[in-house]
């Protein structure tokens, strides 16, 4: 006979402290300077980060107005109040204010001779631009877009990689009050049209191709098909990259050099706080990509807060974060200019010629903050790499990890390499808020295997099924108070019904993010996967990330994916584990036995897999997240073509493996 203790997953142990904040960090960090400012200008004193966070979510008006004032936000008309209502959805921020996000990125005239952008490409030589050169190119691009008829509210769509021209076009577009959207050129025409058709752009910018590692990838045919599928497009702008012609297009040089001439002033259209600035698309792994609309003011305040107070970026700093233009991290990368810091833009294969490539780039470009994927970190660990010894990385003071969970072994690896002086900031957020919901900051300790806590101004909690907050157990990640960077809405969702259904359908008036999270008593937290992919066997719930921590912690396993196929008749269903063996390892009966024993003893006997199958690779989204739900639907019998957008997948062959299994079931 089994008991509850036999079947339930083990209660999590209290988090183990990995690193304390270094001595003197309050005096030399931007969040410390902000605390000094609060005491001097507002008469507010907070002894700990937890006290500051509590104030930031209980007195929303005071907190966000302090961000506004501390960073010197420029408004062309005054706001009547900070927050009209706390109701969600529908909260109204800084009503009456008119401003422009681009103006705040381009106002640092005292930095005109300082490097703003270092662009590293596998297609062409590196490029460096100063703050002054960026402003001048935006001025010229703005004049060119005006000449093409771009006005406030028009949409400009970009089929471009992470290169300076994309950033210039983005800033020029939003400076006019027009709306930006971008897709990376690794997307095929179908995936791009699924996104851009929804917003009906007036102008399309495109490259002709690119290089990815040693591969030459042409995109002329895709550009032609995209243009043909967008009847709203009046002009195409060709950004030459691979050296191929694009028919009937305005060249980038013509855009920057055309009328009304070299003396046209750079102007900024003052728009309301929630005027659309950009449309970010969801991954498209569970249906048509959703067009999330963000506003000028929301991104401005959120990124000022996040970049300075959490990432500790300011004058003289530089951010290196590998991203494509299809990910919200691209918007966050460019927003680094808000806090007077520079950026490194990378286009190409970050693992070419090997997994040390990003460390080499860091040695060469000297970032103070660097983002890196959990998968790349763990691969470096498996390969026995010692980046801090092999490369001069003395400029780094923070290492950010987002996109997928980092197991405890990854935390230990980073600490072994860099010690206490480099903050490991593991966080999680999303396209939905274009920032972090939970993450570290310079004043927070680092807990082994856990994210340090909630971001400032983010009233995040775990809710049980009855909408009650829980600590020490898994629950739905929710946000119970509004944030300025919550979406303005979804494009084309005129009555707001799709937006409400996406976030407010379970807990009325409370944002449900869709992740499964556990907060500890210290405030640290672990996200264990998507709540709709949670493994529920006989009422015992387990997050998929917990599963992966155990399985992928075994040296014989390189990667894995777990799927629970429910029984429509109410039985236990089938729990399938797919494993990609590490180099030199074989998934034989002995390894299967060790995996089952590890899961049974470290997690829950009830979650021991019914089958363990070798897979050549695990398919992911282009931002590194495992395709758990789409694979589950494919294995349940749905054709892959009807389940997800193929352009949302990083490895078509890996997906084909699962499609074949699903077809045979």
C-alpha positions in Angstrom: 0.0 0.0 0.0 1.3 3.5 -0.8 0.8 6.5 1.4 0.7 10.2 0.7 4.3 10.4 1.8 5.2 7.8 -0.9 3.6 9.6 -3.7 3.9 13.3 -3.0 7.0 15.2 -4.2 9.4 16.0 -1.4 8.9 19.3 0.3 11.6 21.8 -0.9 14.4 22.5 1.5 15.0 26.1 2.5 17.2 27.9 -0.1 20.9 27.7 0.4 22.8 31.0 0.4 25.4 31.1 -2.4 26.6 34.6 -2.3 26.1 37.8 -0.2 26.2 41.2 -1.8 29.8 42.4 -1.8 31.0 45.0 0.7 30.3 48.6 -0.2 27.8 47.8 -3.0 25.1 50.1 -1.7 27.5 53.1 -1.9 28.6 52.4 -5.5 25.4 50.9 -7.1 22.6 52.8 -8.9 20.0 51.3 -6.6 22.1 52.6 -3.7 22.2 56.1 -5.3 18.4 55.9 -5.8 17.9 55.0 -2.1 20.0 58.1 -1.2 17.9 60.2 -3.5 14.7 58.9 -1.9 16.0 59.8 1.5 17.2 63.3 0.4 14.3 64.3 -1.9 11.3 62.3 -0.4 12.3 61.8 3.2 12.0 58.0 2.7 14.4 55.6 4.3 14.6 51.9 3.5 17.1 49.7 5.3 16.7 46.6 3.0 15.6 45.8 -0.5 12.6 44.0 0.8 11.4 47.2 2.5 11.9 49.1 -0.7 10.0 46.5 -2.7 7.1 46.5 -0.3 6.8 50.3 -0.6 7.1 50.0 -4.4 4.0 47.9 -4.7 1.9 49.3 -1.9 2.3 53.0 -2.8 2.4 52.7 -6.6 1.8 56.4 -7.2 4.8 57.4 -5.0 7.1 54.7 -6.4 6.5 55.4 -10.1 6.5 59.1 -9.7 9.9 58.7 -8.0 11.2 56.8 -11.0 9.8 59.6 -13.2 11.6 62.3 -11.2 14.8 60.5 -10.4 15.6 59.8 -14.0 14.4 63.2 -15.3 11.6 62.1 -17.6 10.7 64.9 -20.1 7.0 65.5 -20.7 5.8 68.1 -23.2 2.6 68.4 -21.2 2.0 67.7 -17.5 0.2 64.6 -16.2 -2.9 65.2 -14.1 -2.3 62.2 -11.8 0.1 59.2 -11.7 -2.5 56.4 -11.6 -6.2 57.0 -12.3 -7.3 53.5 -11.1 -5.7 50.3 -9.9 -8.3 48.2 -11.7 -6.9 45.6 -14.0 -7.3 45.6 -16.9 -7.9 49.3 -17.5 -5.4 51.0 -15.2 -4.5 54.5 -16.6 -1.0 55.9 -16.0 0.2 59.5 -16.2 -2.9 60.8 -18.0 -2.3 64.1 -19.7 1.5 63.5 -20.1 2.9 63.6 -23.7 6.4 62.3 -24.3 8.5 60.2 -26.7 10.6 57.1 -25.9 13.2 57.9 -28.6 13.7 61.4 -27.2 15.0 59.9 -24.0 17.4 57.6 -25.7 18.9 60.4 -27.8 19.1 63.3 -25.3 22.6 62.6 -24.0 24.5 65.3 -25.9 27.4 65.3 -23.4 28.1 61.7 -24.6 28.4 62.5 -28.3 32.0 61.3 -28.6 31.5 58.2 -26.4 30.8 54.7 -27.9 27.2 53.8 -28.0 27.2 50.7 -30.2 29.7 48.0 -31.0 28.1 45.7 -33.7 29.7 42.3 -34.2 28.6 40.4 -37.3 29.5 37.2 -39.1 28.3 38.8 -42.4 30.4 42.0 -42.5 33.2 43.7 -40.5 32.4 45.1 -37.0 30.9 48.6 -36.7 31.2 51.2 -33.9 29.0 54.2 -33.5 29.1 57.0 -31.0 26.1 58.5 -29.3 26.4 61.5 -31.6 26.6 59.3 -34.7 23.5 57.4 -33.6 21.6 60.6 -33.2 22.7 61.9 -36.6 21.7 58.6 -38.4 18.3 58.7 -36.7 17.8 62.3 -37.8 18.5 61.3 -41.4 16.4 58.1 -41.2 13.5 60.1 -39.7 13.7 62.6 -42.7 13.7 59.6 -45.1 10.7 58.0 -43.4 8.8 61.3 -43.5 9.5 61.5 -47.2 7.9 58.0 -47.6 4.8 59.3 -46.0 5.2 57.8 -42.5 3.2 59.6 -39.9 2.0 59.2 -36.4 0.1 55.9 -36.0 1.5 54.3 -39.2 3.2 50.9 -38.8 6.8 50.2 -39.9 7.7 46.5 -40.1 11.3 45.3 -40.2 12.6 41.9 -41.5 16.1 42.7 -40.2 18.8 41.2 -38.0 20.3 42.6 -34.8 22.4 45.3 -36.6 22.8 49.1 -36.1 20.5 49.9 -39.1 17.6 48.1 -37.3 18.1 50.2 -34.2 18.4 53.4 -36.3 15.1 52.6 -38.1 13.4 51.7 -34.8 14.3 55.0 -33.2 13.4 57.0 -36.3 10.0 55.2 -36.5 9.0 55.8 -32.9 10.4 59.4 -32.9 7.6 60.1 -35.4 4.9 58.5 -33.3 4.7 55.6 -35.8 4.6 52.0 -34.5 7.4 49.5 -34.9 7.4 45.7 -35.3 10.2 43.4 -36.3 10.9 39.8 -37.2 14.3 38.2 -37.5 15.3 37.0 -41.0 15.7 33.4 -39.8 11.9 33.4 -40.0 10.4 32.2 -43.3 7.8 34.2 -45.2 4.8 32.3 -43.7 5.9 33.1 -40.1 6.6 36.7 -41.0 3.2 37.2 -42.7 1.4 35.6 -39.8 2.7 38.4 -37.8 2.9 41.5 -40.1 -0.5 41.0 -41.7 -2.1 41.7 -38.4 -0.7 45.2 -38.2 -0.9 46.3 -41.9 2.4 48.1 -42.2 3.0 51.0 -44.5 6.7 50.5 -44.9 8.7 47.2 -44.9 12.5 47.2 -44.3 14.3 44.0 -45.3 17.8 42.5 -45.7 18.8 40.4 -48.7 20.4 37.7 -46.6 22.9 37.0 -43.9 25.6 34.6 -42.7 25.1 32.2 -39.8 28.4 30.7 -38.8 29.8 29.3 -42.1 26.4 29.2 -43.8 25.3 31.8 -46.4 21.5 32.3 -46.2 19.8 34.3 -48.9 16.5 36.0 -48.2 15.6 37.7 -51.5 12.8 35.3 -52.4 11.4 35.6 -48.8 11.5 39.4 -49.1 9.6 39.2 -52.4 7.0 36.8 -50.9 6.5 39.0 -47.8 6.0 42.1 -49.8 3.5 40.4 -52.1 1.6 39.2 -49.0 1.3 42.7 -47.5 -1.0 44.8 -49.7 -0.8 47.7 -47.2 3.0 48.2 -47.9 3.6 51.3 -50.0 7.4 51.3 -49.8 10.2 48.7 -49.3 13.5 49.8 -47.9 16.5 47.5 -48.7 19.2 47.3 -46.0 22.1 45.8 -48.0 23.8 43.0 -46.0 24.8 40.1 -48.1 25.2 42.1 -51.3 22.2 40.9 -53.3 19.7 43.2 -55.1 16.1 43.7 -53.9 13.7 44.7 -56.7 11.8 48.0 -56.6 13.1 49.0 -53.2 14.5 52.2 -51.7 18.1 51.6 -50.6 19.2 52.3 -47.0 21.6 55.0 -48.4 18.7 56.6 -50.3 16.6 56.6 -47.2 19.3 58.4 -45.2 20.3 60.7 -47.9 17.0 61.7 -49.5 14.8 64.8 -49.1 14.2 67.0 -47.2 18.0 67.4 -47.1 20.9 67.3 -44.6 19.6 70.2 -42.5 16.3 68.7 -41.5 16.1 68.9 -37.7 15.5 65.8 -35.5 12.0 66.2 -34.0 10.1 64.1 -31.6 6.4 63.6 -31.8 4.9 64.1 -28.3 2.4 61.3 -27.8 0.2 60.2 -24.9 1.8 57.9 -22.3 0.0 54.8 -23.7 0.4 55.7 -27.4 1.6 52.5 -29.2 5.4 52.3 -29.6 5.9 48.7 -30.7 4.1 45.5 -31.3 5.8 42.4 -29.9 4.5 39.0 -31.0 4.2 35.9 -28.9 6.1 32.8 -30.1 3.2 31.3 -32.0 3.7 27.9 -30.4 0.1 27.6 -29.3 -1.7 29.3 -32.2 -1.4 32.5 -34.3 1.2 34.8 -32.7 -0.6 37.4 -30.5 0.3 41.1 -31.3 1.1 42.6 -27.9 1.0 46.4 -28.0 3.4 48.4 -25.7 3.2 52.1 -25.1 5.9 54.8 -25.0 5.5 55.7 -21.4 5.3 52.1 -20.1 8.5 51.0 -21.7 10.2 54.2 -20.8 9.6 53.9 -17.0 10.0 50.1 -16.9 13.3 50.1 -18.7 14.7 53.1 -16.7 13.9 51.2 -13.5 15.0 47.8 -14.7 18.2 48.8 -16.4 19.5 51.1 -13.7 18.2 49.6 -10.5 18.4 45.9 -11.3 21.0 45.7 -14.0 23.1 48.5 -12.5 23.7 50.2 -15.8 24.7 53.8 -16.2 27.2 56.2 -17.7 30.3 54.3 -18.8 28.7 50.8 -18.7 28.0 48.5 -21.6 25.5 45.7 -22.1 26.2 42.6 -24.2 23.1 40.4 -24.6 22.8 38.1 -27.5 19.3 38.4 -29.0 17.4 38.4 -32.2 15.0 41.2 -33.3 12.0 38.8 -32.7 12.6 38.7 -28.9 11.7 41.3 -26.3 15.3 41.3 -25.2 16.1 43.2 -28.4 13.9 46.1 -27.2 15.5 45.9 -23.8 19.0 45.9 -25.4 18.3 49.1 -27.3 16.7 50.7 -24.3 20.1 50.6 -22.6 20.7 54.0 -24.2 18.1 55.4 -21.8 20.5 55.1 -18.9 23.5 56.5 -20.8 25.1 53.1 -21.3 26.3 51.5 -24.5 25.4 48.2 -26.1 27.0 45.3 -28.0 24.9 44.1 -30.9 25.6 40.5 -32.1 24.4 38.9 -35.3 25.3 35.3 -36.2 25.8 32.0 -34.5 26.9 32.7 -30.9 28.4 29.2 -30.6 30.6 29.5 -33.8 33.4 28.4 -33.9 32.7 26.9 -30.4 31.0 27.6 -27.1 33.6 30.0 -26.0 32.7 32.6 -28.7 30.6 34.7 -26.4 33.3 34.9 -23.8 35.8 35.9 -26.5 33.4 38.7 -27.5 33.1 39.8 -23.9 36.9 40.0 -23.6 37.0 42.1 -26.8 34.1 44.4 -26.2 34.4 44.8 -22.4 30.7 44.8 -21.2 29.9 45.4 -17.6 26.7 43.4 -17.8 26.3 40.3 -20.0 23.3 38.1 -20.7 23.9 34.4 -21.5 21.5 31.5 -22.0 21.2 28.8 -19.4 21.8 26.2 -22.1 25.1 27.7 -23.2 26.3 28.0 -19.6 25.5 24.4 -18.9 27.3 23.3 -22.1 30.4 25.3 -21.1 30.2 23.4 -17.7 29.9 20.0 -19.4 32.9 20.9 -21.6 35.0 21.9 -18.6 35.5 25.5 -19.8 36.9 28.0 -17.3 35.9 31.4 -18.9 37.2 33.6 -16.1 40.7 32.0 -16.4 40.7 31.6 -20.1 39.6 35.2 -20.9 40.0 38.6 -19.4 36.5 39.2 -18.2 37.4 41.8 -15.5 34.9 44.3 -16.9 31.9 42.2 -15.9 30.0 43.0 -12.7 26.7 41.2 -13.5 25.8 38.1 -15.5 22.1 37.8 -16.5 20.3 34.5 -17.4 16.8 34.5 -18.8 14.7 32.4 -21.2 14.9 29.0 -19.5 15.6 27.8 -15.9 19.2 27.5 -14.7 19.7 24.4 -12.5 21.6 24.6 -9.2 24.7 23.2 -10.8 24.7 26.2 -13.1 24.6 28.6 -10.2 27.6 26.7 -8.6 29.5 26.8 -11.9 29.1 30.6 -12.3 30.1 31.2 -8.7 33.2 28.9 -9.1 34.2 30.9 -12.2 33.5 34.5 -11.0 33.2 34.4 -7.2 31.1 37.0 -5.3 32.1 40.1 -7.3 30.0 39.2 -10.3 26.3 39.1 -9.5 24.4 36.2 -11.0 21.1 37.6 -12.0 18.7 34.8 -13.0 15.4 36.2 -13.9 12.1 35.6 -15.6 9.6 38.0 -17.3 8.1 38.1 -20.7 7.1 39.7 -23.9 3.9 40.6 -22.1 5.6 43.2 -19.8 8.8 43.5 -21.8 10.9 43.2 -18.7 11.6 41.1 -15.6 9.0 40.0 -13.1 11.4 38.2 -10.8 15.2 38.7 -10.7 18.1 39.9 -8.6 19.5 43.3 -8.0 22.9 44.5 -6.6 21.6 44.5 -3.0 20.2 40.9 -3.1 21.9 37.7 -2.0 22.1 34.9 -4.5 20.3 31.7 -3.5 21.5 28.4 -4.9 19.1 27.3 -7.7 16.6 30.1 -7.0 15.9 33.5 -8.4 16.6 36.2 -5.8 13.1 37.8 -5.6 10.5 40.1 -7.1 11.4 43.1 -9.3 10.6 46.6 -8.0 7.1 47.7 -8.7 6.0 44.1 -9.5 3.4 42.8 -7.1 4.1 39.1 -7.9 2.8 36.2 -5.9 1.9 32.5 -6.1 -1.8 31.7 -6.0 -3.5 28.4 -5.3 -6.6 27.2 -7.2 -8.8 29.3 -4.9 -6.9 32.5 -5.5 -5.1 32.5 -2.2 -1.4 33.5 -1.9 0.8 30.6 -1.0 4.5 30.4 0.2 6.6 27.3 0.1 4.4 25.5 -2.4 3.8 25.7 -6.1 1.1 28.1 -7.5 0.2 30.2 -10.4 2.4 33.2 -10.9 0.2 36.3 -10.6 0.6 40.1 -10.5 -2.0 41.7 -8.2 -1.3 45.4 -8.9 -0.9 47.2 -12.2 2.4 47.9 -13.9 3.0 50.8 -16.4 4.5 48.3 -18.9 1.5 45.9 -19.0 0.3 45.9 -22.6 -1.9 48.7 -23.9 -3.8 45.8 -25.5 -3.6 43.4 -28.4 -3.6 44.9 -31.9 -7.0 44.7 -33.5 -8.7 43.5 -30.3 -11.1 46.4 -30.3 -13.3 45.2 -27.4 -10.4 43.9 -25.3 -11.9 40.4 -25.1 -8.8 38.6 -26.3 -6.6 40.5 -23.9 -8.8 39.8 -20.9 -9.0 36.1 -21.8 -5.2 35.9 -22.0 -4.4 37.2 -18.6 -7.6 37.8 -16.5 -9.7 34.8 -17.2 -8.9 32.8 -14.0 -8.6 35.4 -11.3 -10.8 38.4 -12.0 -8.8 41.6 -11.7 -5.5 39.8 -11.2 -2.9 39.2 -13.9 -2.2 35.4 -14.4 1.1 35.1 -16.2 0.9 31.4 -17.0 4.0 30.2 -15.1 4.1 27.8 -12.2 6.2 29.3 -9.3 7.2 28.7 -5.8 8.2 31.5 -3.4 10.3 30.7 -0.4 10.0 32.4 3.0 13.0 34.6 2.1 11.3 35.9 -1.1 13.5 33.8 -3.5 11.6 31.8 -6.0 11.7 28.9 -8.5 9.7 28.8 -11.8 9.0 25.2 -12.6 7.5 25.6 -16.0 4.3 26.7 -17.7 1.3 26.1 -15.5 -0.6 24.5 -18.4 2.3 22.0 -18.8 2.4 21.0 -15.2 2.6 17.2 -14.6 -0.5 16.3 -12.6 -0.7 12.6 -11.7 -3.4 11.6 -9.3 -3.6 15.2 -8.0 0.1 15.4 -7.3 1.5 18.3 -9.3 5.1 18.7 -10.4 6.7 21.4 -12.5 8.6 20.3 -15.6 11.6 22.4 -14.6 11.9 20.3 -11.4 11.9 17.2 -13.6 14.7 18.6 -15.9 16.8 19.5 -12.9 17.0 15.9 -11.9 17.3 14.3 -15.3 19.7 16.8 -16.9 21.8 16.8 -13.7 23.0 13.3 -14.7 26.2 13.4 -16.7 24.9 11.0 -19.3 22.0 13.3 -20.3 22.5 16.4 -22.5 18.8 17.4 -22.8 15.3 16.2 -22.1 11.6 16.8 -22.5 8.8 15.4 -20.4 5.1 15.1 -21.5 2.1 13.9 -19.7 -0.7 12.6 -22.0 -3.9 12.5 -19.9 -6.3 9.7 -20.0 -9.7 11.0 -21.2 -11.4 8.3 -19.1 -9.8 9.7 -15.9 -6.9 7.2 -15.6 -3.3 8.0 -14.8 -2.5 8.7 -18.4 1.0 8.2 -19.8 4.1 10.1 -18.7 6.8 10.1 -21.5 10.4 11.2 -21.0 12.5 12.0 -24.1 16.2 12.1 -23.5 19.1 13.3 -25.7 22.2 11.4 -24.4 25.4 13.3 -23.8 28.3 12.7 -26.2 29.6 9.2 -25.7 26.6 8.1 -23.7 23.9 5.6 -24.8 20.3 5.4 -23.5 20.3 1.7 -22.5 18.3 -0.2 -19.9 20.9 0.6 -17.2 20.7 4.4 -17.8 16.9 4.1 -18.0 17.0 2.4 -14.6 19.2 5.2 -13.1 16.9 7.9 -14.4 13.8 6.2 -13.0 15.5 5.7 -9.6 16.5 9.4 -9.5 13.0 10.6 -10.3 11.4 8.2 -7.8 13.7 9.1 -4.9 14.3 12.8 -5.6 10.9 13.8 -6.9 8.0 11.5 -6.6 7.3 7.8 -7.3 4.0 8.8 -8.9 6.0 10.8 -11.6 8.3 7.9 -12.6 8.0 7.9 -16.4 6.1 5.2 -18.2 8.5 5.3 -21.1 12.0 6.8 -21.7 12.8 7.4 -25.3 16.0 8.6 -27.0 15.6 11.7 -29.0 18.2 13.2 -31.4 17.4 16.7 -30.2 14.8 18.6 -28.2 12.9 21.3 -30.2 12.7 24.8 -28.8 11.4 28.2 -29.6 13.8 30.6 -31.0 14.2 32.1 -27.6 15.3 28.8 -26.1 12.1 27.5 -24.4 11.2 23.8 -24.8 8.1 23.2 -26.9 6.3 21.2 -24.2 2.7 22.0 -25.1 3.0 21.7 -28.9 4.8 18.3 -28.5 2.1 17.1 -26.2 -0.6 18.0 -28.7 1.5 16.3 -31.5 1.9 13.1 -29.5 -1.8 13.2 -28.8 -2.5 13.0 -32.5 -2.7 16.5 -33.9 -0.7 17.1 -37.1 2.4 19.3 -36.5 1.4 21.7 -39.2 -1.8 22.6 -37.3 -0.2 22.8 -33.9 2.4 25.5 -34.3 4.1 27.9 -36.6 7.2 26.1 -38.1 9.1 29.4 -38.0 8.8 29.4 -34.2 11.0 26.3 -34.0 14.8 26.4 -33.8 15.3 22.8 -35.2 12.9 21.5 -37.9 14.5 18.0 -37.8 14.0 17.7 -34.1 10.3 18.6 -34.5 10.0 16.0 -37.4 11.1 13.3 -35.0 8.2 14.0 -32.6 5.8 14.4 -35.5 6.7 10.9 -36.8 6.1 9.4 -33.3 2.7 11.2 -33.1 1.7 10.0 -36.5 2.5 6.4 -35.5 0.6 6.4 -32.2 
